[in-house]
Amino acid sequence: MTATVRPRKAIRSGPAKLFVLDTNVLLHDPMCLFRFEEHDIFLPMIVLEELDAHKKGTTEVARNARQTSRTLDALAGHQGSDISVGLPLNSTGHREAGGKLFFQTQLLNYSLPTSLPQGKADNQILGVVEALRKQHAPREVVLVSKDINMRVKSRALGLGTDDYQNDKTLEDGDLLYAGATALPANFWETHGKTVESWQQGVHTFYRITGPIVPSLLVNQFVYFESPGEPSLYARVTEIRGKTSVFKTLKDYTHLKNSVWGVTTRNREQNFAMNLLMDPEIDFVTLTGTAGTGKTLMALASGLTQVLDDRRYTEIIVTRATVSVGEDIGFLPGTEEEKMGPWMGALDDNLEVLGKTDTSAGEWGRAATAELIRSRIKIKSMNFMRGRTFLNKYVIIDEAQNLTPKQMKTLITRAGPGTKIICMGNLAQIDTPYLTEGSSGLTFAVDKFKGWQHGGHITLARGERSRLADFASEVL
């Protein structure tokens, strides 16, 4: 079996590594060529062939393939570029990239186990890595791939390999911003004498100074629960230097404050409802396991603000299906009917909300299922590019299956007066090559934390039924 590799003398020696990129890395992040700092990059010719095969279509993968091809063309066509000695990756203005990009130009024999199909692209890439490792020893040659099986095969052959890490917002999903924090047990003892408080409407405000302030973020929820001490549930509304202002919350656990007949059942749900019902909050992210009430609360607050408060003109619901970006034409009917099979969760929650209209105000009592449906539009993500939503209440469900790039595309659709709610369960990611650390939902939570018009809550407790709760614990 033969493959074309660079002559040894063309690749500079030194401590810098030589990374061989799998096709899926280029398709996942078109800017990955500039993410390897001072290290060099090698592209096997079979990778360019696979890249060419993916460039047609309107999917996210096809767009990334075209963008990567344009980047390679710009590097190769840059004045003074000489492919035979490698293309400087910083020639197009990317200062963080200090290495060079190399392509194949010479044939070289290499051997792989006969059990590996000789014509498969993955195995040809492994052969190139094997040849480069022998040719440029002792320099470290590393295969970078998003394909787990590819990495396993590479390690089985004794080759260096790694996942593409630069797309990860967090290394550990447990480090994700939760949106709420418990105040220390001695909070009132250490801060009670210096706390300044005042009343404004139904809310009480507290001005806090002390060592806890640097660890807080705007719109983060704080709570204090201790036997024999007054409880506190509040949201951080302002941070200036070493001073922070807390604002007490509206209690949505009480029936008199129900939203479309829905009351919250635990502390985190109450935090979430305060975000959903606040007109000053334009972007809300909700994470949590199945049954924590994400969709129900988002729909209930949406219906109240569309039909009762007239704050928004309609609710737009979209969902990141596993085949996001692919053609939905195989399903019958209109765009909304095509999305129907993926919207079972919406129908389930609307059935619940349809039975709670007795305490939802004049509009709620008069609303029929058809009226509610007339104010809810189901949209496919396939046709979101170029759109602008004005005064809409947008719900993005299953957002954990979005890439950061897709998340940016959706959030930037928001026009004046629009509120966007992103919901998902990071433990149920179905999209290939996405993890808890690289999901678009994780990306959005991390980038928007501390923004005065955005908020996040991680919902911890399931509220479906005792059967569902027990099953989640023991199964």
Secondary structure, 3 states (H helix, E strand, C coil): CEEEECCHHHCCCCCCCEEEECHHHHHHCCCHHHCCCCCEEEECHHHHHHHHHCCCCCCHHHHHHHHHHHHHHHHHCCCCCCHHHCEECCCCCCCCCCCEEEECCEEEECCCCCCCCCCCHHHHHHHHHHHHHHHCCCCCEEEECCCHHHHHHHHHCCCEEECCCCCCCCCCHHHCCCCEEECCCCHHHHHCCCCEEEEECCEEEEEEECCCHHHCCCCCEEEECCCCCCCEEEEEEEEECCEEEEEECCCCCCHHHCECCECCCCHHHHHHHHHHCCCCCCEEEEEECCCCCHHHHHHHHHHHHHHHCCCCCEEEEEECCCCCCCCCCCCCCCHHHHHHHHCHHHHHHHHHHCCCHHHCHHHHHHCCHHHHHHCEEEECHHHCCCCCECCEEEEEECHHHCCHHHHHHHHCCECCCCEEEEEECCCCCCCCCCCCCCCHHHHHHHHHCCCCCEEEEEECCCCCCHHHHHHHHHC
